[in-house]
Amino acid sequence: MNSQENVGSRLQRLKQEKSVIEQHNEKLESKKSGSDKQAAEAEAITDSEPSPKRARQETSAEEEYDRHIRAAQSSLKALQALVQSENNPAASPPSWLEAKLQELLTLITEISSVRHTT
């Protein structure tokens, strides 16, 4: 008995627990007898046990687009922070960075134009 639980609330809790246990026992007994298969099946469906998890469905195309856009944004923000880093001014961006950024801009333009032409 919980030290904070008074006699009245304990009695109420025990009554509720008794009811749940009796229902459970009745289900078990009816399943053992097998006399009413439909009732047993109905009880199995409404049983308080959680159903097994369903396999995850494949993500929709929109979710996939969103996932890739978020990854690209995150990478670009990290790159921006690296370039703008004041903590390490001696480590200037590599010489090839400008060319790679131009390639990314071209790719973004191509992706944008594909959507407009379809």
Secondary structure per residue as TSV (DSSP state, phi and psi in degrees):
chain	resnum	aa	ss	phi	psi
A	1	M	-	360.0	132.2
A	2	N	-	-69.1	138.5
A	3	S	T	-66.3	-23.7
A	4	Q	T	-92.5	-7.6
A	5	E	-	-87.3	121.7
A	6	N	-	-82.5	170.8
A	7	V	H	-62.3	-42.1
A	8	G	H	-63.4	-45.0
A	9	S	H	-70.2	-32.4
A	10	R	H	-65.9	-42.4
A	11	L	H	-62.1	-43.5
A	12	Q	H	-62.8	-43.6
A	13	R	H	-62.9	-42.4
A	14	L	H	-65.1	-37.6
A	15	K	H	-62.5	-42.5
A	16	Q	H	-65.5	-42.5
A	17	E	H	-64.5	-39.4
A	18	K	H	-61.6	-42.9
A	19	S	H	-61.5	-44.2
A	20	V	H	-63.9	-42.5
A	21	I	H	-65.8	-41.3
A	22	E	H	-63.9	-41.8
A	23	Q	H	-61.8	-42.3
A	24	H	H	-62.9	-44.5
A	25	N	H	-62.9	-40.3
A	26	E	H	-62.2	-41.0
A	27	K	H	-62.0	-44.3
A	28	L	H	-63.0	-43.2
A	29	E	H	-65.3	-41.0
A	30	S	H	-69.3	-31.8
A	31	K	H	-71.4	-34.4
A	32	K	H	-66.9	-43.0
A	33	S	H	-68.4	-33.7
A	34	G	-	66.7	9.7
A	35	S	S	-72.6	-27.7
A	36	D	-	-127.6	84.9
A	37	K	H	-62.0	-39.4
A	38	Q	H	-64.4	-40.4
A	39	A	H	-65.2	-39.7
A	40	A	H	-65.3	-39.8
A	41	E	H	-66.3	-40.7
A	42	A	H	-64.0	-40.0
A	43	E	H	-67.2	-36.7
A	44	A	H	-63.5	-37.1
A	45	I	H	-68.5	-41.8
A	46	T	H	-90.8	8.2
A	47	D	-	-56.7	146.7
A	48	S	S	-75.7	-6.1
A	49	E	S	-68.4	140.6
A	50	P	-	-68.8	146.4
A	51	S	-	-77.2	153.9
A	52	P	-	-63.7	149.9
A	53	K	-	-67.4	141.0
A	54	R	-	-80.9	153.2
A	55	A	-	-63.0	142.0
A	56	R	-	-64.8	130.9
A	57	Q	-	-76.7	154.3
A	58	E	-	-61.2	142.2
A	59	T	-	-68.2	148.8
A	60	S	-	-73.2	165.0
A	61	A	H	-60.9	-38.2
A	62	E	H	-63.9	-40.2
A	63	E	H	-64.3	-37.5
A	64	E	H	-67.1	-42.5
A	65	Y	H	-59.0	-46.5
A	66	D	H	-60.6	-42.9
A	67	R	H	-61.4	-43.9
A	68	H	H	-70.1	-38.3
A	69	I	H	-64.0	-43.4
A	70	R	H	-62.5	-38.9
A	71	A	H	-65.1	-42.4
A	72	A	H	-64.7	-44.5
A	73	Q	H	-59.7	-45.0
A	74	S	H	-61.8	-43.5
A	75	S	H	-64.9	-42.7
A	76	L	H	-66.7	-37.8
A	77	K	H	-65.6	-39.1
A	78	A	H	-64.9	-40.9
A	79	L	H	-64.3	-41.9
A	80	Q	H	-61.5	-43.9
A	81	A	H	-63.1	-37.5
A	82	L	H	-66.4	-42.6
A	83	V	H	-68.3	-39.0
A	84	Q	T	-88.1	4.5
A	85	S	-	-60.3	123.1
A	86	E	S	-91.3	-14.2
A	87	N	S	-70.3	-26.0
A	88	N	-	-135.3	70.8
A	89	P	T	-68.3	-19.7
A	90	A	T	-71.4	-25.9
A	91	A	S	-91.6	82.6
A	92	S	-	-76.1	157.8
A	93	P	-	-59.7	147.1
A	94	P	-	-65.1	157.5
A	95	S	T	-65.5	-27.6
A	96	W	T	-80.7	-7.6
A	97	L	H	-60.7	-43.4
A	98	E	H	-59.2	-42.9
A	99	A	H	-65.3	-40.7
A	100	K	H	-66.3	-38.4
A	101	L	H	-65.3	-37.7
A	102	Q	H	-64.2	-39.0
A	103	E	H	-62.1	-40.4
A	104	L	H	-65.0	-41.4
A	105	L	H	-61.0	-42.1
A	106	T	H	-62.2	-43.9
A	107	L	H	-62.4	-43.2
A	108	I	H	-62.2	-41.5
A	109	T	H	-62.5	-42.6
A	110	E	H	-63.5	-43.3
A	111	I	H	-63.3	-43.5
A	112	S	H	-63.7	-40.2
A	113	S	H	-72.1	-28.7
A	114	V	H	-62.1	-41.0
A	115	R	H	-65.9	-36.0
A	116	H	H	-77.6	-21.7
A	117	T	H	-91.9	-12.4
A	118	T	-	-93.9	360.0
